[in-house]
Amino acid sequence: MNENPVLSETFLINQHKELGAKLASFGGWLMPIQYTGIIEEHNWTRANAGLFDICHMGEFILQADLVKSNLNDLVTIDLKDMPLRACRYGFMLNEQGGVIDDLLVYRIADTEWMIVVNAATTGGDYAYLKKHLTGATRFENVSPSLGKLDLQGPLAPAVLTKLVGGDIAALQYYTSGYFNLLGEKIIISRTGYTGELGYELYMPNKKIIELWQKILSDKRVKPIGLGARDTLRLEMGYSLYGQDIDEHTTPLEAGLQYFISWDKEFVGKAALLKQSQVGLTRRMVYFMADSRRSPRHNYRILHNAQDIGSVTSGSFSPSLGFGIGMGYVSREILAGEKIILKDAAVYITAKVVNKPFYKNGTVKSKEIKHANTR
């Protein structure tokens, strides 16, 4: 076994080093975890605008008729009624209902789609789709040539308006458009993973350094690492693939049934229907500690002195000042009930709560309910 695997690097790796970023492995990539500190970067994004290097994510382009291509049967969301320039979050499932990956699907033309997937699963996702798609005129992994930056925070619209003009204000939540920037026609979507108003920008890698520097020249923007990205998404109760959901968990167990279109066929539907009829043997819960102490991955969850599950994600919440987390338990527990989070000598008292933990983000409450994007 290779104990020191070669990590991939984004085109921005030297920019991160020059900014003094702490770098670490994430999904097979060497990525910036923090620059000035996770809490400082977290709070800056909540109040201003933060810029994230997300170039490690995978992007595929499919040019094909939706029905003939079989794409709609490979994802849990219904794409048939999807308007032009809309984007939707959903899952690819295996036959057992487990999550192969969570993804975003963009309709960028009548018969053209962009599929955005997680970094660590890009190769497997491409192979799976290539095997099961039919009648496609083009199916291409464009990840090596396409970069992605996320601009998130309440000041993001003002920052982006300065770069691309007032048309950016017309973008509704979960829609995208083409914009001219740095001599390129690029896709920008009003999506994100922070609970704040924000955008995701898809720029050819040949211009990604120039775009990074251009956005950071605005004093309202600071670079933000994956450490703060994790605390921001956790405060919203957003799931992280490979940690909170994977091939051995179903969307029903994860409480993500909103992203399932039951009135169409899709791989894994039969397994989910059976699971909904038989009943769940485990389910996701969200909890807040009674102190600043932070639950961590794999801590045990105890209820009435019985071990009923484990933590999948946990951290100190910079916005709330308490430890927060999420995990799977073997019985239904109502909001307000007390639990214990335990690991060896660590013993944290907590209570079950409803998500999101943080309710003051600039993404509207009705939008938060329907969002779980990476």
C-alpha positions as CSV (number, residue, x, y, z in Angstrom):
1,M,0.0,0.0,0.0
2,N,1.3,3.5,-0.9
3,E,1.6,5.4,2.4
4,N,2.5,8.6,0.6
5,P,0.1,8.9,-2.4
6,V,0.7,11.6,-4.9
7,L,-1.8,14.4,-4.4
8,S,-3.4,16.3,-7.2
9,E,-3.0,20.1,-7.2
10,T,-5.3,22.8,-8.5
11,F,-3.9,25.6,-10.8
12,L,-4.0,27.9,-7.8
13,I,-1.6,25.9,-5.6
14,N,1.2,28.6,-5.8
15,Q,-1.3,31.3,-5.0
16,H,-2.2,29.4,-1.8
17,K,1.4,29.0,-0.9
18,E,2.1,32.7,-1.4
19,L,-0.8,33.6,0.9
20,G,0.6,31.4,3.6
21,A,-2.1,28.8,3.5
22,K,-1.9,25.6,5.6
23,L,-2.2,22.8,3.1
24,A,-3.5,19.3,3.6
25,S,-4.9,16.3,1.8
26,F,-8.6,16.4,0.9
27,G,-10.2,13.9,-1.5
28,G,-6.9,13.1,-3.2
29,W,-6.0,16.8,-3.6
30,L,-3.6,19.1,-1.8
31,M,-5.9,21.9,-0.7
32,P,-5.8,25.0,1.5
33,I,-7.3,24.3,4.9
34,Q,-6.9,27.8,6.3
35,Y,-5.0,31.0,5.7
36,T,-5.4,33.3,8.8
37,G,-7.6,30.9,10.9
38,I,-10.8,28.9,10.5
39,I,-12.9,31.0,12.9
40,E,-11.7,34.3,11.4
41,E,-12.4,33.1,7.8
42,H,-15.8,31.6,8.9
43,N,-16.9,34.9,10.4
44,W,-15.6,36.9,7.4
45,T,-17.7,34.9,5.0
46,R,-20.8,35.3,7.2
47,A,-20.4,39.1,7.2
48,N,-18.6,40.0,4.0
49,A,-17.5,37.8,1.0
50,G,-15.2,34.8,0.9
51,L,-13.5,33.2,-2.1
52,F,-13.0,29.4,-2.2
53,D,-10.8,27.4,-4.5
54,I,-13.1,24.5,-5.5
55,C,-11.2,23.5,-8.6
56,H,-10.9,20.0,-7.3
57,M,-14.6,19.2,-8.1
58,G,-15.5,17.2,-11.2
59,E,-17.5,18.5,-14.1
60,F,-19.0,16.5,-17.0
61,I,-20.7,17.8,-20.2
62,L,-23.4,15.8,-21.8
63,Q,-24.9,16.7,-25.2
64,A,-27.9,14.4,-25.8
65,D,-31.6,14.0,-25.8
66,L,-32.7,13.6,-22.2
67,V,-34.9,10.6,-22.8
68,K,-32.7,8.8,-25.3
69,S,-29.6,9.3,-23.1
70,N,-31.2,7.6,-20.0
71,L,-29.8,10.4,-17.8
72,N,-33.1,11.0,-16.0
73,D,-33.2,7.4,-14.9
74,L,-29.7,7.7,-13.3
75,V,-30.5,10.5,-10.9
76,T,-33.2,10.9,-8.2
77,I,-34.4,14.3,-9.3
78,D,-36.7,14.8,-12.3
79,L,-34.9,16.6,-15.2
80,K,-37.8,16.5,-17.7
81,D,-39.5,19.7,-16.5
82,M,-36.2,21.4,-15.7
83,P,-36.1,25.0,-17.2
84,L,-33.2,26.2,-19.3
85,R,-30.4,27.5,-17.1
86,A,-31.8,25.9,-14.0
87,C,-29.7,23.6,-11.8
88,R,-30.9,20.9,-9.4
89,Y,-29.3,18.9,-6.5
90,G,-29.8,15.2,-6.3
91,F,-28.2,11.8,-6.1
92,M,-26.9,8.9,-8.1
93,L,-27.8,5.7,-6.3
94,N,-26.9,2.0,-6.5
95,E,-29.5,-0.7,-6.6
96,Q,-29.5,-0.9,-2.8
97,G,-30.5,2.8,-2.6
98,G,-27.0,3.8,-1.4
99,V,-25.6,7.1,-2.5
100,I,-22.9,6.7,-5.2
101,D,-22.6,10.5,-5.2
102,D,-24.5,13.7,-4.6
103,L,-24.3,16.1,-7.5
104,L,-25.6,19.2,-9.3
105,V,-27.2,19.0,-12.7
106,Y,-27.3,22.1,-14.9
107,R,-29.4,22.5,-18.0
108,I,-27.2,24.8,-20.0
109,A,-29.0,24.3,-23.4
110,D,-32.0,22.4,-24.7
111,T,-30.0,19.2,-25.2
112,E,-26.8,20.1,-23.2
113,W,-26.2,19.4,-19.5
114,M,-23.4,19.9,-17.0
115,I,-23.0,17.5,-14.1
116,V,-20.9,18.6,-11.1
117,V,-19.7,15.8,-8.8
118,N,-17.3,15.4,-5.9
119,A,-13.6,15.4,-6.3
120,A,-12.8,12.0,-4.8
121,T,-15.6,10.3,-6.9
122,T,-15.0,12.0,-10.2
123,G,-13.3,9.0,-11.9
124,G,-15.9,6.4,-10.6
125,D,-18.8,8.7,-11.5
126,Y,-17.5,9.2,-15.0
127,A,-17.1,5.5,-15.5
128,Y,-20.6,4.8,-14.1
129,L,-22.3,7.3,-16.3
130,K,-20.3,6.4,-19.4
131,K,-21.5,2.7,-18.9
132,H,-25.1,3.5,-18.4
133,L,-25.7,6.5,-20.7
134,T,-27.2,5.7,-24.1
135,G,-27.4,7.6,-27.3
136,A,-25.2,10.4,-26.2
137,T,-23.7,12.6,-28.9
138,R,-21.0,13.8,-26.4
139,F,-20.1,12.9,-22.9
140,E,-16.9,14.4,-21.7
141,N,-15.0,14.8,-18.4
142,V,-14.1,18.5,-18.7
143,S,-12.6,18.7,-15.2
144,P,-9.0,18.9,-16.3
145,S,-9.6,22.1,-18.2
146,L,-12.3,23.7,-16.1
147,G,-11.7,25.5,-12.8
148,K,-14.3,26.5,-10.2
149,L,-14.4,29.3,-7.7
150,D,-17.1,29.9,-5.1
151,L,-17.8,33.5,-4.0
152,Q,-20.0,33.4,-0.9
153,G,-21.3,35.9,1.6
154,P,-23.7,38.9,1.8
155,L,-21.4,41.2,-0.1
156,A,-20.9,38.6,-3.0
157,P,-23.6,40.2,-5.2
158,A,-21.9,43.7,-5.0
159,V,-18.5,42.2,-5.7
160,L,-19.7,40.2,-8.7
161,T,-21.7,43.1,-10.1
162,K,-18.5,45.1,-10.2
163,L,-17.0,42.4,-12.4
164,V,-19.8,41.3,-14.7
165,G,-22.4,44.0,-14.5
166,G,-25.9,44.3,-13.1
167,D,-27.3,41.3,-14.9
168,I,-26.0,39.1,-12.1
169,A,-28.8,40.4,-9.8
170,A,-31.3,38.7,-12.1
171,L,-30.0,35.2,-11.1
172,Q,-32.5,33.4,-8.9
173,Y,-31.6,30.7,-6.4
174,Y,-30.5,27.5,-8.2
175,T,-30.3,29.2,-11.6
176,S,-27.3,29.9,-13.8
177,G,-26.3,32.1,-16.8
178,Y,-23.6,32.9,-19.2
179,F,-21.5,36.0,-18.4
180,N,-18.5,37.6,-20.1
181,L,-15.5,37.8,-17.8
182,L,-11.8,38.2,-18.6
183,G,-12.5,37.6,-22.2
184,E,-14.3,34.3,-21.6
185,K,-18.0,33.3,-21.7
186,I,-18.4,31.5,-18.4
187,I,-21.2,29.9,-16.4
188,I,-22.1,31.5,-13.1
189,S,-24.8,29.9,-10.8
190,R,-26.4,31.3,-7.7
191,T,-25.6,28.3,-5.6
192,G,-23.3,27.5,-2.7
193,Y,-22.5,25.5,0.4
194,T,-22.5,28.1,3.2
195,G,-26.0,29.3,3.9
196,E,-25.1,32.8,2.6
197,L,-26.0,34.4,-0.7
198,G,-23.3,33.3,-3.2
199,Y,-22.2,32.2,-6.6
200,E,-20.2,29.4,-8.2
201,L,-18.1,30.5,-11.2
202,Y,-16.8,28.0,-13.8
203,M,-13.8,29.4,-15.6
204,P,-11.3,27.7,-17.9
205,N,-8.1,26.8,-16.0
206,K,-6.0,29.0,-18.3
207,K,-7.7,32.0,-16.7
208,I,-8.4,30.7,-13.2
209,I,-5.3,32.4,-11.6
210,E,-6.2,35.8,-13.2
211,L,-9.8,35.4,-12.0
212,W,-8.7,34.5,-8.5
213,Q,-6.4,37.5,-8.3
214,K,-9.0,39.8,-9.8
215,I,-11.7,38.9,-7.2
216,L,-9.2,39.1,-4.3
217,S,-8.2,42.6,-5.4
218,D,-11.5,43.7,-4.0
219,K,-10.9,44.5,-0.3
220,R,-14.4,43.1,0.6
221,V,-13.1,39.6,-0.3
222,K,-10.7,37.3,1.5
223,P,-9.5,33.8,0.6
224,I,-11.2,31.1,2.6
225,G,-10.0,27.5,3.2
226,L,-11.8,24.2,3.4
227,G,-11.7,24.3,7.2
228,A,-14.2,27.3,7.3
229,R,-16.1,25.7,4.4
230,D,-16.7,22.7,6.6
231,T,-17.9,24.8,9.6
232,L,-20.1,26.9,7.4
233,R,-21.8,23.9,5.8
234,L,-22.2,22.2,9.2
235,E,-24.0,25.1,10.7
236,M,-26.5,24.7,7.9
237,G,-26.8,20.9,8.4
238,Y,-25.5,20.2,4.9
239,S,-24.2,16.7,4.4
240,L,-20.7,16.0,3.2
241,Y,-20.2,13.1,0.9
242,G,-17.9,10.4,2.2
243,Q,-18.6,11.4,5.8
244,D,-22.3,11.9,6.3
245,I,-23.5,10.1,3.2
246,D,-22.0,7.3,1.1
247,E,-22.8,4.1,-0.8
248,H,-23.9,2.5,2.4
249,T,-26.4,5.2,3.4
250,T,-29.7,6.1,1.7
251,P,-31.2,9.6,1.2
252,L,-34.1,8.5,3.5
253,E,-31.7,7.7,6.3
254,A,-29.9,11.0,5.8
255,G,-33.2,12.9,5.9
256,L,-32.7,14.1,2.3
257,Q,-35.9,12.7,0.8
258,Y,-36.8,16.1,-0.6
259,F,-34.3,15.4,-3.4
260,I,-36.2,12.3,-4.6
261,S,-38.8,12.5,-7.4
262,W,-41.1,9.5,-6.6
263,D,-43.2,9.9,-9.7
264,K,-40.4,8.7,-12.1
265,E,-38.2,5.7,-12.4
266,F,-34.6,5.8,-11.2
267,V,-31.9,3.3,-10.1
268,G,-32.4,2.4,-6.4
269,K,-36.1,3.4,-6.3
270,A,-37.3,-0.1,-5.5
271,A,-34.9,-0.3,-2.5
272,L,-36.0,3.1,-1.2
273,L,-39.7,2.2,-1.5
274,K,-39.0,-1.0,0.4
275,Q,-37.1,0.9,3.1
276,S,-39.9,3.4,3.5
277,Q,-42.4,0.6,3.9
278,V,-40.4,-1.5,6.3
279,G,-39.2,1.5,8.3
280,L,-35.8,3.0,9.0
281,T,-33.3,1.2,11.2
282,R,-31.3,4.4,11.6
283,R,-31.7,8.1,10.8
284,M,-29.8,11.3,10.9
285,V,-30.1,13.6,13.9
286,Y,-28.6,17.0,14.6
287,F,-27.4,18.1,18.1
288,M,-25.9,21.0,19.9
289,A,-23.6,20.6,22.9
290,D,-24.2,22.4,26.2
291,S,-20.8,23.9,26.0
292,R,-18.0,24.9,23.5
293,R,-16.7,21.4,23.5
294,S,-16.9,19.9,20.0
295,P,-18.1,16.4,19.1
296,R,-15.9,14.7,16.5
297,H,-16.3,12.0,13.8
298,N,-17.0,8.6,15.3
299,Y,-17.9,9.8,18.8
300,R,-20.6,7.5,20.2
301,I,-24.1,8.9,20.8
302,L,-25.8,7.8,24.0
303,H,-29.4,8.2,24.9
304,N,-30.7,7.1,28.3
305,A,-27.4,5.4,28.9
306,Q,-27.7,3.3,25.8
307,D,-25.3,3.5,22.8
308,I,-27.6,4.2,19.8
309,G,-25.3,5.6,17.1
310,S,-22.3,7.6,16.1
311,V,-21.3,11.2,15.1
312,T,-20.5,11.7,11.4
313,S,-19.7,15.4,11.5
314,G,-18.9,17.7,14.5
315,S,-17.2,20.9,15.2
316,F,-17.2,24.1,17.2
317,S,-19.7,26.6,15.7
318,P,-18.1,30.0,15.3
319,S,-21.4,31.7,14.8
320,L,-23.2,30.2,17.8
321,G,-20.4,29.6,20.3
322,F,-21.3,25.9,20.9
323,G,-20.2,22.5,19.8
324,I,-22.6,21.2,17.0
325,G,-22.8,18.0,15.0
326,M,-24.8,15.4,13.2
327,G,-24.9,11.6,13.1
328,Y,-26.9,8.4,12.7
329,V,-29.0,6.9,15.5
330,S,-30.9,3.6,15.7
331,R,-34.1,5.1,17.2
332,E,-36.2,8.2,16.7
333,I,-35.3,11.1,19.0
334,L,-37.3,14.3,19.2
335,A,-35.9,17.8,19.3
336,G,-35.1,18.9,22.8
337,E,-34.1,15.4,24.1
338,K,-30.8,15.1,25.9
339,I,-28.0,12.9,24.6
340,I,-24.4,12.2,25.5
341,L,-21.5,12.3,23.0
342,K,-18.7,10.1,24.2
343,D,-15.2,9.0,23.2
344,A,-12.9,7.3,25.7
345,A,-12.6,9.9,28.5
346,V,-14.5,12.6,26.6
347,Y,-18.0,13.1,27.8
348,I,-20.1,15.9,26.2
349,T,-23.7,16.7,27.1
350,A,-25.9,17.8,24.3
351,K,-29.5,18.0,23.0
352,V,-31.2,17.1,19.7
353,V,-32.2,20.1,17.6
354,N,-33.7,20.8,14.2
355,K,-31.5,22.0,11.4
356,P,-30.2,24.5,10.4
357,F,-28.2,25.3,13.4
358,Y,-27.6,28.8,12.1
359,K,-30.7,30.7,11.0
360,N,-29.5,34.2,10.1
361,G,-27.8,33.5,6.8
362,T,-28.5,35.6,3.7
363,V,-30.0,32.7,1.9
364,K,-33.7,32.9,2.6
365,S,-35.3,30.4,4.9
366,K,-37.4,28.8,2.2
367,E,-34.2,28.3,0.2
368,I,-32.3,26.8,3.0
369,K,-35.0,24.1,3.4
370,H,-34.4,23.0,-0.2
371,A,-30.6,23.2,-0.3
372,N,-27.8,20.8,0.4
373,T,-25.3,21.8,-2.2
374,R,-21.6,21.2,-1.8
